[in-house]
């Protein structure tokens, strides 16, 4: 059976830029566009030329795309202006883009209230704008804004909007769930009606995620006949986000209902880079990746319960709906207070330690893990601390250095300019091979000062830690009030891009932090063969 082609339209750089806390630089846009193009997306919507300096600059020197078509977003002509005298259209036509994505109202309520024009004037603006773009040799897409709400209110008018765009020559007429309130069964039923007026080969779906159904709505629309899907990497977008292409793409490629019927521009080989692409986007935006994201999250193929882990060891299909390697992810059998020997053995094998199931040291390590977790330790997000714990039980961790004592002072004072500032200073006394050294450092806070002081002079080990960078610091307080136990997780990276996480637990947040810091440095020395 010949497969139908599905077109994928990425709106990360336009809709995604409306995400709270997201602000793309020009360099970010170029980097992300290159990633999307390499992945195999059919369209990349670069932004709204004329709306801001970054987008205008982006379209004045477009990225070099090998596969994707480059789309510019904008509104159809304004009421009361001719096509020739509309500055918005002029900016769109000047933009260096292959495709113009117009947005137009498809809900009669919005036409009357938001635009303040007649229903007929709105249709005329759509027709004239599309015809003008075609005259400028641009492919045209029309986003039918609020289409599903509009259809529920006045199906005749919503259908008229879609039909007008089709008859004017738009290549794609995209049905938008702008408020994100539609449900999958509604989308499927409404798309089926639209198909009687506009061929499915010209229809697209643009879903927002306000009911957590954007992916489901997009797939329902495909089942009903649309052949273009709009979405954003990692589900970026205003409010609750857009349909998540990071979930849609592997579903289309790996689930037989879609994979047997459709083909997309993303190959199975390129799919293996999906996790890296997802995490790279988060890194560019200085966001922590969503550990629980489908397919690409760190927990997507993680098994915690011992009985589940035992089954996964026998056959991963027992608890995995697809292979983690297919999307560039990896399987993780977590070590926790719910773990059994299967978890421990699997994690030991991952770090290169091969023990038999009946080895007494496995039981000792499992008991140690459970005792530690009862105190508040958590190894699910601290792989390096678990490896150190395991290798210490096996007697494989040298005593690289001994911290004899440390002190942290926090002082609030006026500086030389008369400004009130808070200054943190740490002093650390370390013994290495019988030699004692004392280091002091000031930092932005007590933990930063401790980190700087500890790594200031580790003698012969200094070359191994010169390129370390503390990239994440997380604190969780539990079990009580001001005397509560505190868990600290730190994450380090080095110049090669390798990263690792460690954990510390104490009633004193500084002590917990110091435990995590010393574990992180010890781990680096161990892995470096110091």
N, C-alpha and C positions, 0 to 999 in steps of 0.2 A: 504494500500500500504506500502510495506517495505521500510524504509528509507535507503539511502546510507550514508556511513560514510565518513565525511570530516576530514582530518588530519590537525591540526594546528601546524605550526613550528614557534617558536619564535626566532628572531635573535636580540633581544634588547641588549644582552650582547656582541655581536660581531659587527654587523652592527651599532647598536645604539652607540657603543663606538666611532664611527667615526664622531659623531655629533660634530659640533663646540662648544666648551665650556664644553663638557662632558668628565669626566675622572673617571671611576669606580675604587674604591678601591677593594681589595679582600673581605672585609666585605660587601661592596655594592653588589658585585656579588652574594655572598651567600644569602644575604637578598632578592634580586630580584628573584633569582632562586627559593627560597622557595615560594615566592608569586605566581610566574608563575605556579609552580607545584600544589599548592593548588587551583589555579583558574581552572586548568584542561587542560592545554596545553599538546599536545602530544609529542612535541620535544622542548628542550631548547638547543640552540647553545651557548656553554659557551665561545667561543672565538677561538683564533688561537694559540695553544700551540707552544712555541718556538719563537713566535714573540715578546713577552715582558715578563717581570718577573711576572706580575700579572696573565696573562693567564697561564703561565707555572705552577705557584703555584696552580692555580684553578684546573688544571687537575691532579696535583699530589695527591690531596686529594679532590676528587669529592664531590659535595653536596649530601646529603641524600635525594633522590627524591623518592616519593611514586608512582607517576603516569607517569611522563614524562621520555622519553628517553633522555640521555645526549649526545650531539653531539659536536665533535671537527671539526674545519674547517681548511682546508689547500689546497695546490695546488697539481695537479697531478704531476707526476715525471718530472724532468727537462730534456730537450733535451741533449743528449750526456751522460746521466748517466743511469746505470741499476737500476732496482727497489731496488736491494740489497744495492746499494751504494748511494742512494739519502738521504741526511740528513733530508730533510723535511718529507719524508715518514716515516723515522725511528722515528722521533719525534711524528708523528701522531699515529703510531702503539704502541708507549710507553704510550701514553696518556690514562688515565683511563676514557674511553668513550664507550658508547654503539654503537654509530653511527659515521661514518666519512663522512663529507660533503666535497667532492672535488669540486674545481672550475676549469673549463676548458673553453677555448675559443670556441665559436660557430660561430664567424664571421670570414670569410676567411681573411678579411683585417687585423684583429688583429693578426691572426696566422702568417701572412707573416711579418707584420710591428713590432708588439709588441714582439712577440716571436722569429721571425726570423727563423722559421722552415717551413718545407713543410707541406701541408695539411695532407698528409699521416702520417707523424711523429706525428702530434698532435693527430690523431685518435689512433695511436698505444700507445701513452702515456696514453690516457684515458683508453683504454682496459687493459693495463698491471697494471695500478694503482688500478683499480677496482678489478681485479683478486687477486692482492696482499692483498688488504684489506679484501676480502672475506676469503682468506687463513688464515688471522689473526682473523677470527671469528667476524668480524665487519659488521654491516649493512652499506650499502653504499648509499649515495645520491650524485648525480652529479648536480651541479649548472652550467647550460649551459649559461655562461656569454655572454651578448650582443646577446641573441638568436634572438630577434625580429628584430634588425638591421641587424643581419647576415642573417636572412631569407629573408628580403627585398633585400639584395645584392646578395645572392646566396642560394636560397631555398634548392637546392640539397645538398649542403655541411652542412648547418645547420641541416637538417633532418638526415644526415649521422652521425653527432655528437650524436644526441639524440638516434638514432637507435644503434650505437656502444655501448653506455652506457647500453642500455636495454639488448642487446645480451650478454654483459659481466657480467650481473647479478646485476646491480644497482637496488635497491628497488624503488627509486624515481628519476625521471629525471625531473629536475626543469627548467622551461623556464624563463629566467631572462630578464627583461627590465632594463638593467643596467644603461643606460643613462636616463631612465625615460621619453622618448619621444614618446612612443607608445600611441595610443588612443583606447578606448574600442572597437570600431567596428573592428579595425585592430587586436587587441588581439583575439577577438572571432573568426574572420575568420582564422587567422593563427593557433590557437589551433585546430580548426576543421580539418585542413590539417594534423597537426602532429598526431592527433588521428588515422589516417589511417596507420601510421607507428609504433606508440607506443600506447598501450592500455591506455585509460584515467585513469584507476586505478593505473597507475605508473607515472602519470604526476603531476607536481606541478607548481605553479606560484610564481615568486619573482619579485614584482613590486616596482620601485622607483617613487617618487612623483614630478618629475620635471615639469609636466604639470598639477599638482593637480588632477591626475586621478588614482593614485595608488590603492585606494580602489575600484573605478569603474572598473579598469582593472582586479583586482583580482576577483571580482564578475562576470565579463564577461567571464573570463577564466573558472570559475566553471560552468557557463551556457554552455560553449562549451565542457566541459568534464574533466577538471583537478580535482583531488581529494585531493590535498594538497595545502595549502595556507601558504606562508611565509610572515611575517610581524614583526613589532616591537611595543611595547607599546608606546602610545602617538605619534606614527609616527616618532620616533627617526631614525636617519640615516644621512649619509653624504649628503651634498648639501641641497636638499629640503626634505630629509627624505625617509623612507620606507613606504610601505602600513601600515596604522594604524590599528593594531589589536583591539584597543579600540573602533574603529568604526565598524570593520568587525564582531567581535564576536556578539554584540547585533543585528546587521542586520541579521546574520545567524539564530539567535534564535527567533527573534521577527517579522520578515517579512515573511508572509505566503509562498511566492514564494520559499524561501529557507528552512524555518522551516518545511514545509510540505514534503519536498523532502529529506532533509539531517539531520543527527544528528552529533553533535560534542562532544568533551570531556568535555566542559563547560556546567554545568547544569543550569537550570533556577534559582535555589537557589544560586549557586555560582555567577551568573550574578549580583546579588544584591550587591556584593562586588566590582564591577568593578570601580565605582567612587572612592572608597577608594584606590584601587590598583593604579589607575592612579595618584591620588594626592600624594600617598606615594612615588611613583617613582620621582615625581617632588621635593618633600621634600628632598629625598636623594641626589638629584642633585643640591639642592639649587636654583631651578627654580620656578618662579611663574606659577601656573597652568594656562593653556589657558582658559580663561573665556568663550570663544566662541566655545570650542571644542564640536563636536556633542556628544550627550548622556551624557557625564560626566562633561561638563563645567558648571560653575555657572550660565551662561546665557542660557544654553540649554533649560531650561523650565521656563524662565523668561518672563513675559509679562509686557510691559511698557504702551502701549496705553490704555486709559480708556475703550474704546469700546470693545477692545479685553479682557481686564480683566473682564468686566461684563459678557462676554460670557463664559470665563473659569470658573467663579464662578458657573454659571448655569450647565455647563457640560465641564470638562477639554478636552474632545475629540474635542471640537470646534477648539482648537489651539495646540493640542499635538498629535504627530503621534504615540507615545508610552507612557506608564505610566512612570513617572520619578522614581517611586519606583522600577521598574523592573531592573534598572541599579544602584540602590543605590543613586540616585540623589533626588532632591526635587523641588517642584514647588515654584516659587517666583513671586508674583505680585508686581512689582517695584513701588516705590513711587517717582514721578518726576513731572516736570512741565507739562507733558502730562497725568498725572494721573487723574482719576475720583474717585468718592466715592467708587466704587467697589475695586479699588486698596487699598485705605485707610482702608476700612473695613477688607479686606483680610489680610493686613499686621498687623492690630491691633489684629485680631484673632490669627495670628501666634505668637504674643508676649504675648498672654493671656489676651487681653482686648476685651470684648464683648460689642459692642454698636449697637443700632438699626440704620438703615439707615437714619431715620429722626431725629436722635439726633443732636441738634444744634452744639455740639462740633465736630462732624465729618466735618461739613462745615468749622468751624473755623480752624481746623487742616489742611484741604485741602488748605485753603487760606494761612495759615502760610507756608506750604511747598512751594507753588508756589512763594510766596514773597521771601523766602530764596533762592530758586533756581534762581530767577531773579538776585540775588546778586552774584551768583556763586557757591552756595552750591550744592552738588550732593549726594543724599542719596541712589543711586543704589548700590554703593560699600561701604556704611557706615551705616549698619543696626543699630549699637549701637547708633549712633547720632540720627537716626530717632526715635528709641524707647525713648530716652531721650526727644526729642522734643515733642513726643506724650504724654508722661507721665507728662511733665511739663504743657502742655495745660490742662491735667486732674488734675493737682495739686498733683501729686504723687511722686515728686522728692524732697527730703529734701535738705536743704542747708548744706551739709556736711562740707564744708570749703569755705572760701572766700579768694581769692588771692588779697591782697591789692596792691601789686606792684611786678614787677620783673625787673631785669636788666641783660643784657648779654654783656660781654666785649670780644672782639677778639683781641689778641695781637700777633704780629709777632716779635720774638726775638731770640737771640742766647742762647742756653741752656748751662749747665755747661761743656759739651763736645765741645762746639763751633759750634754745628750744628744749622742751621737756622730752627726754628720750629714755628708753629702757635698754640697758646694756646687759648682755649675758657673757660671762667669762667662765671657762672650764679649765681645770688642771687635772692631768692624768699622769699617774706614776706607773711605769711599765718595766717589767724585768724580762730580759731576753738573754739566754745563755749566761745567767749569773750577773749580767750587767744591768744596772738600773738607770732609767732615764726619766726625766720629768718634762712634760710638754704643756704649754698653756696656749689658749686661743680665745678670741672673742668671736661671737657669732650673732646671727639675726635673732636667735632664740637659744634656750638652754640645750636643746638637742643638736642644733647646728654647731654650737660651740663645742659640745662633747665630741661630735663627729670630727671636727677640724683638729681638735687637740689629740684625739686618739690616733689619727692618721698623719699627724705632723712629723713624727719621728719613730718609726718602727725598725730602726737600725738596718740590718741586712735585708729585711723584708720590704723596705721602702720601694724598691723598683717594681715590685709586684702590685702595688696599690696606687701608683701615681695617677692612673687613668680612671679611677673609680668615680662614679657620680651617683649621689643619692637622688633618685627620681620620684619616689613616692613614700609617704609617711602617713600611716593610718592608725587611729586610736579607737579602741572600743572599751567602754567602761561598763562593767556588769557586776552583779551581786552586791547591791547595797548603795549607800549614799556616798558621803565624803570619804569613807574608809573603804570604798569599793576596790575590787581587783581590776587592774587595767591591763589590757592586751594591746601591744604595739606591733604592727607589721611594717617593715621597711623593705623597700625595693631598690636595688642597686643595678647599675649598668656599667659597662666598660666601653672602651673605644672600638671594640669589635662588634658592638651591638648586643652582646650576650647580657641577659639580665637574670637576676635571682632574688628571691624573697626570703626573709627570715622573721622570726617571731620572738618576742620577749613578754614575760608576764610578771607582774608584781603589784603590790598595793601602792607602790610609788611609781609614778609615770616616768620619772627620769631613770630609775633603775630598770624598768621594763624596756625603755628605749635603748639603754646601754647594752642590755643583753642582746637585743636584736642587732645592734651595730657590731658588737664583737663577733657574733655568729656570722654576720655578713663578711667581715674581713677574714675570719678564719676559713670560711668556705672558699673564698677567693684564693687564699694561700694554698689550701689543700688541692684545689683543681689546677692551680698553676705549677704544682710540683715543687713548691718552695722548700 
